[in-house]
Amino acid sequence: MIDLPCVSADGKPTKKGIAKLAALKSGASTPKAVAEITGHPLFSVRSGLRELVNAGFVKQVDDNYQLTPEGSKLVP
Amino acid sequence: MEEKTGEIRLPLIGEKAPDFEAATTQGTLRLSDFEGSWLVLFSHPADFTPVCTTEFMAFSEIYDELKKRNTELLGLSVDSVSSHIAWIRNVEEKMGVKIPFPIIADLNKEVSQKFGMIHPSQSKTETVRCVFIMDPESKIRTILYYPLTTGRNMKEILRIIDALQTTDKHKVATPANWNPGDPVVVPPPGTTEQAEERTKQGYDCKDWYLCFKKL
C-alpha cells in the first residue's frame, strides 16, 4: 500500500480527500462541480473520486457521485 | 487511420488519443481524466539528466500561461514514481523550481509504446522528446518529436496552442511565424463565386487564394 492523493495507506482520506468529500456533502455531485468548490484541477478530481469510490467513502451513480454513510461520517 | 512501424503504433493528428491508466506523481491518472481541458503530453528520456532538467524547469515556467489557456501538462518517462519524486524534489531544492504537473512512471512502456515515444535507433530504453497536444475531446492536434540532444522550445508550444485555439474559435488558419495579434489567413474559397466575393469583403488579399484579416 502507498499513500494516494486522496486516500492514505492506512485507508483514511487525506486532506485533499476530505475537501472532495466536503464538496460532495455541500451538494456538488459532478467532478466539475467538485473542482469548482475545491479549486483542484478537474483531472485530479476525477482521479481522486475514483480513489474515494474504491475506499468506500463515495459511490458513483452514472456520472454523479454521492457520499456513502461511511464517507458522510467523515465530514461535518 | 493507424500507421504501424513494427510494434509501435502511432496515433495521428485528428485521431482521438488512445486512453490509458498510469501511475503518476499525482496518483493514478487516465488520459480521459483530462477531457474538457487541452493537454500537452510530453515524454523525456530520463530523470536526473541535464537537458530534461532544463526542460522541466522551462515547462514549469510556462505552467501559469498554459492554465490561462485551459491547458494541462502531463510528463512521462520510463522511470519509477520514486525516481520522479526524488528528481522533482532535487530540482526544487537545487534549482528553486517547483514542478506542479504530474509525471507518468511508464516502467512497463505501455503508454510510450502506444504513442510511439521510443525510437530504437535513438535509444531502446529511453523515450525521445515527444510532444502531443490534444484538445478538450482528447483529439490529437499536434505532434512534435525532438531528438535526445535537443531541448524543446516552450514559446513554440505556447504559440501552437494559441494558433489551434484561434483556429477553433474563428475558423481561420494561421500563417508562418504567426503570433497572437498578427493577421490570420482566411480559408481559401471553394468555388469561383466565393473567389469573386472574396475580393469585395474587405480582406487584405494578395490574390484570390491568399487573403488575410485582422481578428
Interface residues (C-beta under 8 A of the other chain):
Chain A: L4 P5 C6 K32 P41 L42 F43 S44 R46 S47 G48 R50 E51
Chain B: Q26 G27 T28 L29 R30 S32 D33 F34 G36 S37 E72
